[in-house]
């Protein structure tokens, strides 16, 4: 399995839509494609247009598996980038609280 960054720009109109998409993503990954893909984490982006995007970290067997997962879970993909290495300076901070 290779580590990938998946950029999804302007994917959803609201946090509620993103929550629904996240549930579909988890279900498809865990129940239908567990031997090909594993969602590690996502960072939610506040887009200029007032929409919501994400930067997600996945382990996957290939970019094609990521695309199949996105098709099955009805998720947008802007870009798939293979990760060459990881530099961990400090762990992620506590999740941001909506204001």
Backbone torsions as a table, in degrees:
resi	resn	phi	psi	omega
1	UNK	NA	139.3	179.6
2	UNK	-107.9	148.3	175.7
3	UNK	-88.6	135.8	-179.7
4	UNK	-132.8	149.7	167.9
5	UNK	-102.7	131.1	178.6
6	UNK	-118.6	120.4	179.1
7	UNK	-98.1	127.5	177.9
8	UNK	-126.9	93.4	-177.4
9	UNK	-84.5	137.9	174.9
10	UNK	49.6	40.4	-174.5
11	UNK	-75.8	-26.8	-173.1
12	UNK	-141.3	151.3	179.8
13	UNK	-80.3	-20.2	-175.8
14	UNK	-155.0	166.7	174.5
15	UNK	-62.5	-33.8	179.3
16	UNK	-64.7	-42.2	176.7
17	UNK	-62.9	-39.9	178.4
18	UNK	-63.2	-40.9	178.2
19	UNK	-60.1	-41.9	177.8
20	UNK	-63.8	-42.4	179.2
21	UNK	-64.4	-39.5	179.4
22	UNK	-62.9	-39.6	178.2
23	UNK	-64.0	-42.7	177.6
24	UNK	-63.4	-43.4	-178.8
25	UNK	-59.7	-46.9	-179.1
26	UNK	-63.9	-43.5	-179.1
27	UNK	-62.1	-48.1	-179.1
28	UNK	-64.1	-45.6	-179.4
29	UNK	-63.9	-45.0	-176.0
30	UNK	-77.0	-37.1	-172.2
31	UNK	-99.7	-29.1	-174.4
32	UNK	-110.4	-25.1	-171.7
33	UNK	-136.4	29.9	-173.0
34	UNK	-61.8	-22.4	178.7
35	UNK	-87.3	-5.0	-177.0
36	UNK	-117.5	-22.5	-172.6
37	UNK	-151.8	145.9	178.1
38	UNK	-145.4	121.0	179.0
39	UNK	-78.6	125.1	-178.9
40	UNK	-95.9	-56.5	179.3
41	UNK	-164.8	164.5	175.3
42	UNK	-139.2	150.0	172.2
43	UNK	-114.3	127.7	-177.9
44	UNK	-87.6	132.9	-177.5
45	UNK	-104.9	134.3	171.6
46	UNK	-88.1	106.6	-175.5
47	UNK	-84.4	155.9	-178.0
48	UNK	-58.9	-36.0	-176.8
49	UNK	-77.6	2.8	-178.1
50	UNK	87.7	3.6	177.8
51	UNK	-90.8	-179.5	-178.7
52	UNK	-121.9	135.6	174.0
53	UNK	-126.2	-179.7	176.9
54	UNK	-143.8	154.4	164.3
55	UNK	-117.3	118.8	-174.4
56	UNK	-120.4	148.3	175.5
57	UNK	-109.7	124.3	179.2
58	UNK	-129.5	150.5	162.3
59	UNK	-99.9	134.2	-179.8
60	UNK	-151.0	158.5	178.7
61	UNK	-74.5	-23.7	-179.1
62	UNK	-172.0	163.6	172.2
63	UNK	-60.6	-32.6	178.6
64	UNK	-63.2	-38.4	176.7
65	UNK	-63.6	-38.3	177.1
66	UNK	-63.2	-43.1	178.7
67	UNK	-64.7	-41.7	177.4
68	UNK	-62.0	-43.9	177.8
69	UNK	-58.9	-46.8	-179.3
70	UNK	-62.3	-41.1	177.9
71	UNK	-61.8	-47.8	-178.1
72	UNK	-64.8	-35.2	-177.5
73	UNK	-94.9	2.2	-179.4
74	UNK	56.8	55.4	-179.8
75	UNK	-115.8	142.3	175.1
76	UNK	-77.7	157.3	171.0
77	UNK	-135.2	124.7	174.0
78	UNK	-91.9	-43.5	-177.5
79	UNK	-158.6	145.5	174.5
80	UNK	-118.2	124.5	-176.5
81	UNK	-126.0	120.5	175.6
82	UNK	-67.2	141.4	177.8
83	UNK	-89.7	127.1	-179.9
84	UNK	-84.1	-35.2	-176.8
85	UNK	-165.3	167.5	177.6
86	UNK	-123.5	131.8	173.3
87	UNK	-117.6	112.1	-178.9
88	UNK	-104.4	109.6	178.8
89	UNK	-86.8	-43.9	175.1
90	UNK	-157.3	158.6	-179.0
91	UNK	-66.6	160.6	176.2
92	UNK	-57.1	141.8	173.8
93	UNK	-68.9	171.7	176.5
94	UNK	-58.1	149.3	-180.0
95	UNK	-55.6	143.8	177.4
96	UNK	-66.8	147.3	177.4
97	UNK	-102.2	131.0	179.3
98	UNK	-61.1	137.8	-178.8
99	UNK	-103.6	NA	NA
